[in-house]
Amino acid sequence: DTAVSQTPKYLVTQMGNDKSIKCEQNLGHDTMYWYKQDSKKFLKIMFSYNNKELIINETVPNRFSPKSPDKAHLNLHINSLELGDSAVYFCASSQDFPPANYGYTFGSGTRLTVV
Amino acid sequence: GESVGLHLPTLSVQEGDNSIINCAYSNSASDYFIWYKQESGKGPQFIIDIRSNMDKRQGQRVTVLLNKTVKHLSLQIAATQPGDSAVYFCAVRYNFNKFYFGSGTKLNVKP
């Protein structure tokens, strides 16, 4: 009965590899997001999709490409991974855009380590 | 834009005491504020929110206070319990569609 689920939970990979993180929500929300949390715990938005359409694209390298096959899924693909990409990536969803009541529902995070 | 800062990176309290976590924001146009709790290995979870037309809101054991004059937000936790140990974030909505998060305050509850 997990509301926002993302896989994998841990991802260790070498520099230069390409990897994907998957996210699914069963809340019926219209909007999904990817956030990056750095080692100092700062949360910063990367992307937002509303009904499969991109609505927020922050200053993120082109190596990061989100894909939303339907409004319940938002996957994140990362090409040519770099050491600086190491972080925890959170998927989130909200009923409304912008989030109004209760803000976001977050997944449990994917800890990406690039070696 | 907006920038959000928390006053203390770590706060240690005795079990049973009250905890106060503070957050400062920079833009007076910010209109919606949320406190999140993040336990180790989990994503942030909604605790309580407040809109800019209010200055106080209470939940179960938690109270959020908003002082728009000095652009300050606080979260008060009554009778702090070991299960309250976590990192607490404030999130501030500015320019209608963007939330800015503070860096978090880690609350340690000592038994």
Interface residues (C-beta under 8 A of the other chain):
Chain A: V4 K40 K41 F42 L43 K44 I45 I56 F90 A92 F97 P98 P99 A100 N101 Y102 G103 Y104 T105 F106 G107 S108 G109
Chain B: Y32 I34 Y36 Q38 G41 K42 G43 P44 Q45 F46 D49 V87 F89 A91 R93 F96 N97 K98 F99 F101 S103 G104
